[in-house]
Amino acid sequence: MIKRIEKIQVNYQGVPDPCTLVMNKGLSTPYNCAMHIGEHITQKSALAIVNDELWDMHRPLTEDCTLQLLHFQDDDPTSLNKAFWTSCSFLLGHMLETAFKDQYYVQLCGFPRSSIESGSFVHDVHINTPFPWNPTSIELQILGKIITKLAMQDAKFERLEVDASVAQEMFSDNQYKADQIPQIASKSMSGNKVTLYRVDNHIDISVGPMIASSAHIGIFNVTAIHPHHCPKYGDIQRVQGVALPSQLSLHYLAMEQLKERASRKVRLKKGCMRVTLCVMYYSIRRIICCSPHEVRGSLSSASASVSESALRDKEDTGDNLTNTHNRAPN
């Protein structure tokens, strides 16, 4: 039996002009709304705000709402930057599960919230190799190309909520995920739901939000894989990377500086500083199309800005290890 499709009213607020759209409840998404507004808006929009709540572009709308669409050249890109880094951490998991042959068993542990102080997003993983593996720069480049190819495929980020029992079954072959699911489910509104995301054939746990598509990723670099000791899970590996949205361009010297900074091992602690990601964004915007000398000067200013922002936020620190993303304890 086919249920009756209900209609909802979506009040769009943005360029080129505000308008009201009549969409399908539980079926239409912010992406579908953008298609009615214009092709340029559809291609630029990476995240939505629905009734003042961050909302994935491919997540169905469930009630009458107001809608705003975010892109990477907004005046305040903070929320979208956070979603971008979360999405890149998620894609590191896709890369790791894709890159290795079957004899090297890979178990994803989780991706802790990134700190802009480190300049990199991360994903913790256990790679079962018979020998200590210290990847070369060529191997890191090859790993990064996996995501570059995925970006060319315009793979959509799809969100899904499932019961904890379903999630347990899905991740029964991963001891780290199976251990984390009960705690993650207990923090959901129902007390028994787990939020998953899917890109291509990769599925992982995260509350999101994520960007609309892999096509929003321009430059993607895997910068380091460090040995990491977790008190609960023992010796694992911490994979780090840095990326740039496709809507932005950057002088190659500046990108090399960011890659070098992102290769330093990230040590996430309880109460780590919550420094806004827009500091790096504005620093990047200042050094677009600069001369080499101007690039170096801007990077020095960017480091000073990050340090100053870290000091301002130090008073508001909290335990980020238990907030939003599927993550392994540090």
Secondary structure as UniProt FT lines:
FT   STRAND          7..12
FT   STRAND          19..24
FT   TURN            25..27
FT   HELIX           30..37
FT   HELIX           39..44
FT   STRAND          47..50
FT   TURN            51..52
FT   STRAND          53..55
FT   TURN            57..58
FT   STRAND          65..70
FT   TURN            72..73
FT   HELIX           78..99
FT   TURN            102..103
FT   STRAND          105..110
FT   TURN            116..119
FT   STRAND          121..128
FT   HELIX           137..152
FT   TURN            153..154
FT   STRAND          158..163
FT   HELIX           164..170
FT   TURN            171..173
FT   HELIX           175..186
FT   STRAND          193..199
FT   TURN            200..201
FT   STRAND          202..206
FT   HELIX           214..216
FT   STRAND          217..230
FT   TURN            231..233
FT   STRAND          234..245
FT   TURN            246..247
FT   HELIX           252..262
FT   TURN            270..271
FT   HELIX           278..286
FT   TURN            287..289
FT   HELIX           292..313
FT   HELIX           314..316
FT   HELIX           320..322
//
